[in-house]
């Protein structure tokens, strides 16, 4: 029986094993290998076995095989497993033809993006086929050429017919990848809800910002907070805005490593209350909100015992924010931002300016603070 695939935004069932899938890079390798075999032999391959960097071989089913006017074509349908991947069920196609020079030439066709900004692992002007998939495709095709003893070279073009439409669901245009998706994957396997894949995209985005001349980046937890941040800081280029997700500490450290002089964080009380506590990974399951801490911050900014007690008994940090707003204790939010700045700067080891801005769900600014140096003036509680 076919397993039900996870939908985007759907929480995984902890009692059921998650099904892994395969990357666009692995699929591109399979179709390139199959089309090369078809070009050399004239025999239609039904499958292509690919050695994955993850350490095992996998047989990919090939479809739409054909040989016409000296061009061999094979396709496969990408299976992302239970990961909510935008490229799930995308058709990946390879067209392979002879070339006059020996060796292999690789390019992207329809639906494969082209790099237009520096800072990515692929040079400007080339198809967005990342280094590991490039190596996988080259090795697989070269192996086939050697197996059949031909000295002729081939041209391999990878296409994704729906790639341009799929790319609209990604941040490719922000990174300067235009016209389609990227052919990605370092292990050949898609691990459901993989944090490593998201972290890699964060580092890539910071690298593009650096290559674009930015020394000030703005980190947000998602699309809504990013939209508000862009309105607050209209003078910054698009490349400066990076959705870090829940990986606050990770993004800040890599921002410092890549030479950022100023890092702004814009977000809502639900996640940033945790940053103020010193939590640098703010997923809902990573650490609970410390309502005792929030109550103590409220007392520091003038709240009485009754309000502080109500905060300790609250259910969410957003509820606390509503309580403090209604009671008129707006310095509370500035104080929270100060604590968050301090923890972020401490986590990175100093050496830059950190700014934190708290906003509501509707984008209204609640408070902000910035710190450039670690000293007692911005820290009244022990860490």
C-alpha positions, 0 to 999 in steps of 0.5 A: 500500500502506498504511504500517505505523503506529508503535506506542507505545514503538516506535523509528522506523526511520531508513531510512523516512520518518515519516508526519505526521498531523493534530490534533484541532483540524484534524479538528474544524474539518473536521467543523464546516465540513462540518456547517455546509454540510449545515445550509445546503444540505441537501446531504451533503458528502463532504469538507471542505477546511481551511486549516491554520496549517502553511501548506497546505490539506488535504481531510478525508473526512467520514462519518456525515453527517446532517440531523435535527430541524434538527441537521446532523452530520458526523464524521471519523476522526483520523489521527495518522500515525506518531506514537504519539498516544492520539487516533489513530483517534478519531472527531471529530463536529460537531453544528451547529444554528441559533441565534437570535443572529447569529454562532457559538457553540462548545461541547464535547459528549460526550468533550470535557473541561471546564476546572476549574483555572486556568492553562490557555489556556482559562477555567475552565468552558469546553470544552477547545478550545484557542485555535488550534482555536477560531479555526480552527473560527470562521473556517471556519464564518464563511466558510461562513455568508458564502459562502451569505449568511446572517445567522443564527447557528449553534451548533457542538458538538464531540464525541469519543465515546471521549474520556473513555476516551482521556483516561485515557491522558493527564494531562488530569485532573492539569491539571484537564481532566475528562470527556474529551480536549482539542481541540488543535493549533497548526499542524494537523499532528501531527509524529511524535515531536514534541518541541515538543508534549511541551515545550508540555505541560510548560509547560502543567503548570507553568502549572497548578501556578502558578495553583494556588498552587504555588511548589514543583514536582517534576520527574520523567522519567516515571511510575515516578519520579513515583510515588516522588516522590509518596510522598516528598513527600505534602504537595504537591498533585498539580499540583506533580508534573510529568513533564518527560521528557528536557527537564531544562534546559527544564523548570527554566528555565520553572519559574523563569520562572513563579515557582517558588521550589523545584524538586525533581528525582527520578529514576534514575541512568541519566538523572541521571548525565548531569545531574551531568555538565551535560547538560540534555537526557537522551535516550539519544541526546543525550549519552553517559554520561561514565564517566570523570566517574563514576569521578572522583566515585567517587574523590572519595568514597573509592573506590580505583583498582580500583573506579574503573577498573571504573567507567570500563569499565562499560556503564551508569550503573545498573551503576555505581550497583549497583557503588557500592551493593555497595561501600558508597560511599553518599556517591557518590550524594549527591555526584552529586546535588550536581553535578546541583543545581549544573548545574541552578541554573547553567543557570537562572541561580540565584534559587531552590532546587534539590533532586535525589533519586536513586532506584533502579528500585524506588524506594529512595532512594540520595542527595539534595542541595539548593543555593540559592546558587552557591558553591565549597562545593558545587562542587569541579570546574570546570564 
